[in-house]
Amino acid sequence: MRKWMVLAVVSGVALIATGCGSSKKSSASKAPSPSTSTPSQTAPSKASGTQVKLKADPDGSLYFEPKGKQKAKAGSVTLVMTNPGSTGKRHGIGIQGNGLDKDGPIVAPGSTSTVTVSLKPGKYTFYCPVPGHRQAGMQGTLVVQ
């Protein structure tokens, strides 16, 4: 009798697991969103202009990746800064130049900070607005054409 009860419980669990697996399978078959499949650092978007993707150093050093000048087209530009969970530091993204000075939110490790601005052609400085981070070198140049 006891073997039959164990068998009934195991069969019930197997049926439940099979049912759960089928719903995951259907949601996994959805196509990835364009933002997760775009490999480029700057990606034009008709609705939101140009997007510049940056990331804080995963090891906690005070610089952005990729290093070097970033480029964007004039108009609406969104800077997206990912703060990896491994940094152990709060970071943010800000932009300054040509009369503009705007900061996005300062975020905890594992979060993303964004700032959207309308830019004219020229050179701008993007930076981390956390006190001391910009002064330590966490900044870069954005060339807008």
ABEGO torsion letter per residue (X at the ends): XAAAAAAAAAAAAAAAAAAAAAAAAAAAABBBBAAAABABABBBBAAAEBBBBBBBBAAGBBBBOBBEBBBBBBEBBBBBBBBBAAAGBBBBBBBBEGGBBBBBBBBBBGBBBBBBBBBBBEBBBBBBABBGAAAAGBBBBBBBX
